[in-house]
Amino acid sequence: MSIEHITDIAAAVTLIFGTSAAALGALGMLRMPDPYMRAQAAAKPAALGLAAIFTAVAIHLADSASIAKCLGTVAFAFLSIPLGAHMITLATHDAGVPIGPPGATDELHERDAREDTSTEDLGSKSRCSD
């Protein structure tokens, strides 16, 4: 077996793993009961799947420019995907969407109830401290 065959097999296995992770994330979005869990089910496997897919691309292309671009893309995705999911769930919570399973604890609501974060002019909640 030559090194080209080994790298092709490694790229194929990594690509299959990445697409499987993304597919499991899509399945998790369908199975989760509320938007909060759906956001987590979408974000984590998407980041893992994207990292595996770009690793497969870097293995297959095997030149330094492509590897650097793939690493940059994965680094940006690891920073932005969880942050985006977090901001979406905060906006969902601010919109008043209830937490899914019965008996679940809404710690963010309890924290907001303890703090007086309302603004004078609009009477709305603000997450920023003045």
MODELLER restraints for C-alpha pairs under 7 A, 6 or more apart:
rsr = mdl.restraints
at = mdl.atoms
rsr.add(forms.Gaussian(group=physical.xy_distance, feature=features.Distance(at['CA:7:A'], at['CA:59:A']), mean=6.44, stdev=0.5))
rsr.add(forms.Gaussian(group=physical.xy_distance, feature=features.Distance(at['CA:7:A'], at['CA:60:A']), mean=6.57, stdev=0.5))
rsr.add(forms.Gaussian(group=physical.xy_distance, feature=features.Distance(at['CA:8:A'], at['CA:60:A']), mean=6.33, stdev=0.5))
rsr.add(forms.Gaussian(group=physical.xy_distance, feature=features.Distance(at['CA:11:A'], at['CA:56:A']), mean=4.31, stdev=0.5))
rsr.add(forms.Gaussian(group=physical.xy_distance, feature=features.Distance(at['CA:11:A'], at['CA:57:A']), mean=6.98, stdev=0.5))
rsr.add(forms.Gaussian(group=physical.xy_distance, feature=features.Distance(at['CA:11:A'], at['CA:59:A']), mean=5.72, stdev=0.5))
rsr.add(forms.Gaussian(group=physical.xy_distance, feature=features.Distance(at['CA:11:A'], at['CA:60:A']), mean=5.85, stdev=0.5))
rsr.add(forms.Gaussian(group=physical.xy_distance, feature=features.Distance(at['CA:12:A'], at['CA:56:A']), mean=6.88, stdev=0.5))
rsr.add(forms.Gaussian(group=physical.xy_distance, feature=features.Distance(at['CA:14:A'], at['CA:52:A']), mean=5.72, stdev=0.5))
rsr.add(forms.Gaussian(group=physical.xy_distance, feature=features.Distance(at['CA:14:A'], at['CA:53:A']), mean=6.64, stdev=0.5))
rsr.add(forms.Gaussian(group=physical.xy_distance, feature=features.Distance(at['CA:14:A'], at['CA:56:A']), mean=5.40, stdev=0.5))
rsr.add(forms.Gaussian(group=physical.xy_distance, feature=features.Distance(at['CA:15:A'], at['CA:52:A']), mean=6.29, stdev=0.5))
rsr.add(forms.Gaussian(group=physical.xy_distance, feature=features.Distance(at['CA:15:A'], at['CA:53:A']), mean=5.02, stdev=0.5))
rsr.add(forms.Gaussian(group=physical.xy_distance, feature=features.Distance(at['CA:15:A'], at['CA:56:A']), mean=5.42, stdev=0.5))
rsr.add(forms.Gaussian(group=physical.xy_distance, feature=features.Distance(at['CA:17:A'], at['CA:52:A']), mean=6.79, stdev=0.5))
rsr.add(forms.Gaussian(group=physical.xy_distance, feature=features.Distance(at['CA:18:A'], at['CA:48:A']), mean=6.90, stdev=0.5))
rsr.add(forms.Gaussian(group=physical.xy_distance, feature=features.Distance(at['CA:18:A'], at['CA:49:A']), mean=3.86, stdev=0.5))
rsr.add(forms.Gaussian(group=physical.xy_distance, feature=features.Distance(at['CA:18:A'], at['CA:50:A']), mean=6.38, stdev=0.5))
rsr.add(forms.Gaussian(group=physical.xy_distance, feature=features.Distance(at['CA:18:A'], at['CA:52:A']), mean=4.65, stdev=0.5))
rsr.add(forms.Gaussian(group=physical.xy_distance, feature=features.Distance(at['CA:18:A'], at['CA:53:A']), mean=5.13, stdev=0.5))
rsr.add(forms.Gaussian(group=physical.xy_distance, feature=features.Distance(at['CA:19:A'], at['CA:49:A']), mean=5.98, stdev=0.5))
rsr.add(forms.Gaussian(group=physical.xy_distance, feature=features.Distance(at['CA:21:A'], at['CA:45:A']), mean=5.35, stdev=0.5))
rsr.add(forms.Gaussian(group=physical.xy_distance, feature=features.Distance(at['CA:21:A'], at['CA:48:A']), mean=6.77, stdev=0.5))
rsr.add(forms.Gaussian(group=physical.xy_distance, feature=features.Distance(at['CA:21:A'], at['CA:49:A']), mean=5.03, stdev=0.5))
rsr.add(forms.Gaussian(group=physical.xy_distance, feature=features.Distance(at['CA:22:A'], at['CA:45:A']), mean=5.54, stdev=0.5))
rsr.add(forms.Gaussian(group=physical.xy_distance, feature=features.Distance(at['CA:22:A'], at['CA:46:A']), mean=5.21, stdev=0.5))
rsr.add(forms.Gaussian(group=physical.xy_distance, feature=features.Distance(at['CA:22:A'], at['CA:49:A']), mean=5.14, stdev=0.5))
rsr.add(forms.Gaussian(group=physical.xy_distance, feature=features.Distance(at['CA:25:A'], at['CA:41:A']), mean=5.45, stdev=0.5))
rsr.add(forms.Gaussian(group=physical.xy_distance, feature=features.Distance(at['CA:25:A'], at['CA:42:A']), mean=5.02, stdev=0.5))
rsr.add(forms.Gaussian(group=physical.xy_distance, feature=features.Distance(at['CA:25:A'], at['CA:45:A']), mean=5.08, stdev=0.5))
rsr.add(forms.Gaussian(group=physical.xy_distance, feature=features.Distance(at['CA:25:A'], at['CA:46:A']), mean=6.45, stdev=0.5))
rsr.add(forms.Gaussian(group=physical.xy_distance, feature=features.Distance(at['CA:26:A'], at['CA:42:A']), mean=6.42, stdev=0.5))
rsr.add(forms.Gaussian(group=physical.xy_distance, feature=features.Distance(at['CA:28:A'], at['CA:38:A']), mean=6.89, stdev=0.5))
rsr.add(forms.Gaussian(group=physical.xy_distance, feature=features.Distance(at['CA:28:A'], at['CA:41:A']), mean=5.30, stdev=0.5))
rsr.add(forms.Gaussian(group=physical.xy_distance, feature=features.Distance(at['CA:29:A'], at['CA:38:A']), mean=4.73, stdev=0.5))
rsr.add(forms.Gaussian(group=physical.xy_distance, feature=features.Distance(at['CA:29:A'], at['CA:41:A']), mean=5.70, stdev=0.5))
rsr.add(forms.Gaussian(group=physical.xy_distance, feature=features.Distance(at['CA:29:A'], at['CA:42:A']), mean=6.06, stdev=0.5))
rsr.add(forms.Gaussian(group=physical.xy_distance, feature=features.Distance(at['CA:32:A'], at['CA:38:A']), mean=5.56, stdev=0.5))
rsr.add(forms.Gaussian(group=physical.xy_distance, feature=features.Distance(at['CA:33:A'], at['CA:100:A']), mean=5.80, stdev=0.5))
rsr.add(forms.Gaussian(group=physical.xy_distance, feature=features.Distance(at['CA:34:A'], at['CA:99:A']), mean=6.56, stdev=0.5))
rsr.add(forms.Gaussian(group=physical.xy_distance, feature=features.Distance(at['CA:34:A'], at['CA:100:A']), mean=4.92, stdev=0.5))
rsr.add(forms.Gaussian(group=physical.xy_distance, feature=features.Distance(at['CA:36:A'], at['CA:89:A']), mean=5.66, stdev=0.5))
rsr.add(forms.Gaussian(group=physical.xy_distance, feature=features.Distance(at['CA:39:A'], at['CA:85:A']), mean=5.63, stdev=0.5))
rsr.add(forms.Gaussian(group=physical.xy_distance, feature=features.Distance(at['CA:39:A'], at['CA:89:A']), mean=6.99, stdev=0.5))
rsr.add(forms.Gaussian(group=physical.xy_distance, feature=features.Distance(at['CA:40:A'], at['CA:85:A']), mean=6.84, stdev=0.5))
rsr.add(forms.Gaussian(group=physical.xy_distance, feature=features.Distance(at['CA:43:A'], at['CA:81:A']), mean=5.99, stdev=0.5))
rsr.add(forms.Gaussian(group=physical.xy_distance, feature=features.Distance(at['CA:43:A'], at['CA:82:A']), mean=6.03, stdev=0.5))
rsr.add(forms.Gaussian(group=physical.xy_distance, feature=features.Distance(at['CA:43:A'], at['CA:85:A']), mean=6.26, stdev=0.5))
rsr.add(forms.Gaussian(group=physical.xy_distance, feature=features.Distance(at['CA:47:A'], at['CA:77:A']), mean=6.47, stdev=0.5))
rsr.add(forms.Gaussian(group=physical.xy_distance, feature=features.Distance(at['CA:47:A'], at['CA:78:A']), mean=6.15, stdev=0.5))
rsr.add(forms.Gaussian(group=physical.xy_distance, feature=features.Distance(at['CA:47:A'], at['CA:81:A']), mean=6.65, stdev=0.5))
rsr.add(forms.Gaussian(group=physical.xy_distance, feature=features.Distance(at['CA:51:A'], at['CA:74:A']), mean=5.51, stdev=0.5))
rsr.add(forms.Gaussian(group=physical.xy_distance, feature=features.Distance(at['CA:54:A'], at['CA:70:A']), mean=5.56, stdev=0.5))
rsr.add(forms.Gaussian(group=physical.xy_distance, feature=features.Distance(at['CA:58:A'], at['CA:66:A']), mean=6.13, stdev=0.5))
rsr.add(forms.Gaussian(group=physical.xy_distance, feature=features.Distance(at['CA:58:A'], at['CA:67:A']), mean=4.94, stdev=0.5))
rsr.add(forms.Gaussian(group=physical.xy_distance, feature=features.Distance(at['CA:58:A'], at['CA:70:A']), mean=6.36, stdev=0.5))
rsr.add(forms.Gaussian(group=physical.xy_distance, feature=features.Distance(at['CA:117:A'], at['CA:125:A']), mean=5.76, stdev=0.5))
rsr.add(forms.Gaussian(group=physical.xy_distance, feature=features.Distance(at['CA:117:A'], at['CA:126:A']), mean=5.72, stdev=0.5))
rsr.add(forms.Gaussian(group=physical.xy_distance, feature=features.Distance(at['CA:118:A'], at['CA:124:A']), mean=5.40, stdev=0.5))
rsr.add(forms.Gaussian(group=physical.xy_distance, feature=features.Distance(at['CA:118:A'], at['CA:125:A']), mean=4.59, stdev=0.5))
rsr.add(forms.Gaussian(group=physical.xy_distance, feature=features.Distance(at['CA:118:A'], at['CA:126:A']), mean=6.07, stdev=0.5))
rsr.add(forms.Gaussian(group=physical.xy_distance, feature=features.Distance(at['CA:119:A'], at['CA:125:A']), mean=6.59, stdev=0.5))
rsr.add(forms.Gaussian(group=physical.xy_distance, feature=features.Distance(at['CA:119:A'], at['CA:126:A']), mean=6.87, stdev=0.5))
